[in-house]
Amino acid sequence: MTYAKNILVLILIAAGVFLLFYFSAPESSVYQERPLWTIALESENFSGQRGNAAIYEEKGKIKIILTLSPGAPDQIQPAYIQDGDCNSPPRDSARYRLNDVTSGESQTILDVPAETLKAELPLSIRIGRSREEIYTGALCGTIEK
């Protein structure tokens, strides 16, 4: 009987430790929500690049994660969202400015609810060739309903 009690106590301790770590871990490591949109970023102007964008809603805001390849080390490329789809001509202004893509990666939080973004569709995510050529597109992907 003592042996069974010891086993039960060990199981309860292990379960308690598991629950402690599970509920104290950062939110993103426990549960990653499905993106609202996953968008392929297509090459423009013979850039030879490709990539994708994942758009999430997080705490009432929009989170955008950009991943490009090839992402040259130390290469900085401006990123922005503009009105219209990728067939629309690039404009010299952005609706939303995103964080620059550095070494092929970028993450931006926009203080915009998902409902607002959905009402503005279609929009396009554009990545410029460089800081000097912001509005010369290297990549584009359309956010659609």
SULJO-V72869 format. One record per pair of residues at least 6 apart in sequence whose ideal C-beta (glycine too) atoms are under 6 Angstrom apart, sorted by the first residue. I is the first residue (numbers start at 0). J is the second residue. If there is no record, write none. Layout:
<<I | J> <I | J>>
This chain:
<<32 | 55> <34 | 53> <34 | 54> <34 | 55> <35 | 54> <35 | 56> <36 | 54> <36 | 142> <37 | 53> <38 | 52> <38 | 140> <39 | 51> <39 | 140> <40 | 50> <40 | 51> <40 | 138> <40 | 140> <42 | 48> <42 | 49> <43 | 136> <43 | 139> <44 | 136> <46 | 137> <48 | 67> <48 | 137> <48 | 138> <50 | 66> <50 | 67> <50 | 138> <51 | 66> <52 | 65> <52 | 124> <52 | 140> <53 | 64> <54 | 63> <55 | 62> <56 | 113> <59 | 112> <60 | 108> <60 | 110> <61 | 109> <61 | 111> <61 | 116> <62 | 108> <63 | 107> <64 | 106> <65 | 100> <65 | 105> <66 | 104> <67 | 100> <67 | 103> <70 | 102> <70 | 103> <72 | 102> <75 | 99> <75 | 101> <76 | 100> <76 | 126> <76 | 127> <77 | 99> <77 | 127> <77 | 133> <78 | 97> <78 | 100> <78 | 105> <78 | 126> <79 | 93> <79 | 96> <79 | 97> <79 | 125> <80 | 94> <80 | 95> <80 | 122> <80 | 124> <81 | 90> <81 | 93> <81 | 94> <81 | 123> <82 | 94> <84 | 121> <84 | 123> <84 | 141> <85 | 123> <85 | 139> <85 | 141> <89 | 134> <89 | 136> <91 | 134> <95 | 109> <97 | 107> <98 | 105> <98 | 107> <100 | 126> <120 | 144> <121 | 141> <121 | 143> <122 | 142> <123 | 139> <123 | 141> <124 | 140> <125 | 136> <125 | 139> <126 | 137> <126 | 138> <127 | 133> <128 | 135> <128 | 137>>
